[in-house]
């Protein structure tokens, strides 16, 4: 019964991540959503409010990170993994947001691709996809 409950909680947490992604247009201010759907390498950067964009990007990162940390804890039930994950997410936020703001404040077409990927790490739970198998491998060793 306990295993079924664990998988149900994990399922709900992954559904929450999917809902954040599904309702991203309604929940978050991000002019780059439509910009990167188009042929962005040949058009100018969209008009944006930098402070509002930073706040909403940070909010989305913290929502995804919080859910991701809970997923890792439910999956592994290990406090040391939880602490390390929080450090990884915190350090990643500082580095990624600094790079994100650099590219937002100084948009150049030759940097759009690297900006796209940095932004992807901020708005999607990609770090979770890296940490889940890494901790699994670490446990097997």
C-alpha atoms as one frame of an Amber mdcrd trajectory, in Angstrom:
protein
   0.000   0.000   0.000   2.842   2.379   0.826   4.380   1.927  -2.642   1.054
   2.699  -4.307   0.771   5.880  -2.263   4.312   6.908  -3.235   3.589   6.457
  -6.950   0.290   8.313  -6.633   2.047  11.282  -4.990   4.763  11.225  -7.666
   2.073  11.125 -10.341   0.340  14.169  -8.817   3.611  16.076  -8.615   4.414
  15.370 -12.265   0.877  16.460 -13.172   1.569  19.742 -11.348   4.696  20.248
 -13.455   2.675  19.520 -16.583  -0.046  21.978 -15.532   2.542  24.724 -15.060
   3.733  24.054 -18.596   0.219  23.751 -20.031  -1.012  27.037 -18.526   2.218
  28.989 -18.984   0.586  31.618 -21.215  -2.120  32.353 -18.651   0.040  32.197
 -15.507   3.273  33.932 -16.492   4.378  37.032 -18.332   6.877  35.903 -20.949
   7.069  37.614 -24.354   9.737  35.096 -25.347   7.206  32.241 -25.478   5.849
  33.354 -28.842   9.204  34.797 -29.922  10.979  31.430 -29.737   8.086  29.641
 -31.445   8.788  31.688 -34.588  11.906  31.976 -36.694  13.679  33.897 -33.935
  17.139  33.836 -35.517  16.005  36.369 -38.117  13.837  38.785 -36.121  14.475
  41.364 -33.409  13.989  40.676 -29.733  10.431  41.386 -28.521   9.466  44.371
 -26.385   9.598  43.392 -22.724   9.360  44.714 -19.203  12.602  43.465 -17.644
  11.524  43.594 -13.997   8.190  41.895 -14.664   9.878  39.274 -16.843  12.478
  38.589 -14.132   9.835  38.230 -11.426   7.668  35.853 -13.451  10.654  33.812
 -14.627  11.847  33.538 -11.026   8.370  32.560  -9.853   8.185  29.849 -12.464
  11.657  28.596 -11.550  10.770  28.445  -7.859   7.495  26.607  -8.552   9.255
  24.057 -10.750  12.165  23.752  -8.315   9.955  23.259  -5.282   7.954  20.545
  -7.004  11.182  18.982  -8.293  12.749  18.881  -4.830   9.607  17.271  -3.427
   9.695  14.706  -6.259  13.310  13.876  -5.442  12.501  13.527  -1.751   9.439
  11.317  -2.351  11.398   9.204  -4.813  14.513   8.687  -2.659  13.452   9.515
   0.947  16.933  10.791   1.762  17.646  14.060   3.561  21.174  14.324   2.113
  19.731  14.154  -1.417  17.186  16.789  -0.434  19.880  19.141   0.907  22.153
  18.646  -2.107  19.231  19.206  -4.492  18.341  22.475  -2.782  21.963  23.605
  -3.135  22.018  22.640  -6.821  18.759  24.457  -7.518  19.887  27.536  -5.566
  23.280  27.755  -7.250  21.715  27.120 -10.657  19.194  29.892 -10.087  21.892
  32.449  -9.301  24.042  31.553 -12.308  21.177  31.097 -14.775  19.345  34.269
 -13.759  22.528  36.338 -14.083  23.088  34.973 -17.592  19.390  35.380 -18.417
  19.438  39.047 -17.414  22.624  39.643 -19.383  20.952  38.371 -22.557  17.659
  40.169 -21.834  19.388  43.510 -21.290  21.745  43.127 -24.266  19.876  41.159
 -26.943  21.910  40.249 -30.004  20.775  37.901 -32.708  23.976  35.874 -32.574
  23.250  35.101 -28.885  19.606  34.022 -29.284  20.393  30.314 -29.334  22.389
  30.332 -26.087  19.761  32.612 -24.538  17.042  30.165 -25.607  18.808  27.319
 -23.813  19.531  29.300 -20.641  15.911  30.390 -20.529  14.808  26.785 -21.011
  16.675  25.730 -17.851  14.925  28.521 -15.931  11.368  27.854 -17.086  11.346
  24.065 -17.409  12.283  21.403 -14.838  15.333  20.207 -16.771  17.521  20.055
 -13.666  15.119  17.432 -12.287  15.704  15.365 -15.413  19.431  15.526 -14.701
  19.252  14.841 -10.965  16.821  11.901 -10.977  19.117   9.526 -12.905  22.238
  10.970 -11.248  20.963  10.099  -7.775  19.769   6.724  -8.991  23.248   5.971
 -10.336  24.817   7.271  -7.106  22.621   4.916  -5.076  23.585   1.958  -7.225
  27.287   2.599  -6.620
